[in-house]
Amino acid sequence: MVTDGRVKAAVRALQLAGVGIGDLAAKPGEAATFFRPIKIQLYAAIKEGKPASLAVVSAAEDLASRLEKTFSDMALLQAPPDRPVLEALRLMQRACAAAPDLLSTSGRKNADLEVRTCCGEGRKTLVLAKAAAEGAGFPQNLKFSSIYSGLDAAFDSLERCAEALFKA
């Protein structure tokens, strides 16, 4: 049972983000509305918990912010998720679903492997897609470059959060 408020809020944020990614892929313009309550809970949790858990809640907040920006960019640029983005989002969902098990002594090793594998595969998908977009012409490249970079940064945040959870 988790008693640290920061860790609880971070785990809840990961669970909600993972579940909401599919809906946000269909309606990216709703990102700010979706992430607002998650971020409010994370900000409130900063005051509660052990000093060592600050890294967990900070990384979770960074993940929420980066995902919100990525989906907002999709809406702003009128660039619905392409196949590589959808694959990266699916991997992000899997990693978010596995991350809470990092707190379990029995499931920790498998969860760590799942998160790292999903993040690695997601990054690889984005690198290949970004390379393919470079030949697609300037407007298309600019749109998807921002989205791919945003998702790549979100994978970084997720890995930092998972590492902090593993140490919690």
C-alpha positions, -999 to +999 in steps of 0.1 A: +000+000+000+014+034-011+013+060+016+034+088+000+010+114-015+035+123-042+039+087-054+001+082-053-005+112-074+022+102-099+009+067-103-027+080-107-014+105-134+003+077-153-028+055-151-051+083-163-027+094-191-024+059-203-061+054-205-068+088-220-042+086-248-066+068-271-093+093-267-069+122-272-056+107-304-091+109-317-098+144-303-064+161-297-080+194-291-093+182-257-058+178-243-059+209-220-092+199-206-081+163-200-047+171-184-058+201-162-072+180-133-042+156-135-018+185-132-038+201-104-035+168-084+002+166-091+008+202-080-012+196-048+008+165-041+041+183-042+035+194-006+028+158+006+053+131+008+089+123+014+117+144-001+129+114-022+095+112-040+098+147-054+115+132-085+085+110-091+059+137-091+081+161-110+086+136-138+049+128-139+041+165-142+066+168-170+050+138-188+015+153-185+028+187-198+046+172-227+017+150-237-007+179-234+016+200-257+019+172-282-018+167-285-024+205-286+002+207-314-018+181-334-049+201-330-033+234-337-014+222-368-045+202-379-023+171-381-042+140-369-019+112-357-003+093-385+005+056-383+039+060-365+023+084-340-005+060-333+021+032-328+041+054-304+010+063-285+000+026-282+035+019-268+031+049-244-002+034-232+015+000-225+043+017-206+019+038-186-001+007-177+030-012-166+046+017-146+025+013-114+039-023-110+073-008-104+062-003-068+054-040-064+083-061-052+071-091-072+063-073-104+090-047-104+115-065-127+089-073-154+074-038-152+108-022-156+115-043-186+081-035-201+085+002-196+120+003-210+110-019-240+080+002-249+100+035-246+128+021-267+104+008-294+084+041-293+116+061-298+127+039-327+093+043-344+095+081-341+131+082-354+122+062-385+091+083-390+110+116-386+135+104-412+107+095-436+090+129-431+122+147-441+115+139-477+078+149-475+081+186-481+085+215-457+050+220-443+044+183-436+079+179-422+074+209-399+041+196-386+052+161-378+087+170-366+071+190-337+048+161-329+075+134-331+099+155-310+071+161-284+064+124-281+101+116-279+104+140-250+073+125-234+091+091-235+120+107-217+097+120-190+081+086-187+114+068-183+125+094-156+092+088-138+096+050-140+131+052-127+120+073-098+092+049-091+116+020-092+137+037-066+107+047-044 
